[in-house]
Each structure stands twice: as C-alpha cells, then as structure tokens.
Amino acid sequence: MKIFMVGAGAQGGPCASVLARDKDVSEIVLGDIDLANKVKNKIKSNKITTLNALPP
C-alpha cells in the first residue's frame, strides 16, 4: 500500500511513524510546508519520501 499524507505536525508525524512500521505499507509520501524532512529524519525509515512547500 502507498500512502500520501498532508501534514507532518502533531498528528501527521506520529501517524507517519506508525505507518512506517506497518508491513503492508510500502511507501509514504509526506507533504508539509516545512516539517516533512525533520519528521523523516526522526523516523529513519526508507519508506518515507518528502515534499516540502518551502525550500530546505
């Protein structure tokens, strides 16, 4: 299963973490205005790619 999430804040970050550990999830695209890379680095899963609205 592939997942696209909008928002990596108080709810999106923990949801991405749970989904990254799910064996049925193969890919997560995490979009956020500025937090996506921070959340990806914290979760440390190769399943996550990010889309940021602002340049890093």
Rosetta blueprint (number, residue, H / E / L):
1 M L
2 K E
3 I E
4 F E
5 M E
6 V E
7 G L
8 A L
9 G L
10 A L
11 Q L
12 G H
13 G H
14 P H
15 C H
16 A H
17 S H
18 V H
19 L H
20 A H
21 R L
22 D L
23 K L
24 D L
25 V L
26 S L
27 E E
28 I E
29 V E
30 L E
31 G E
32 D E
33 I L
34 D L
35 L L
36 A H
37 N H
38 K H
39 V H
40 K H
41 N H
42 K H
43 I H
44 K L
45 S L
46 N L
47 K L
48 I E
49 T E
50 T E
51 L E
52 N E
53 A L
54 L L
55 P L
56 P L
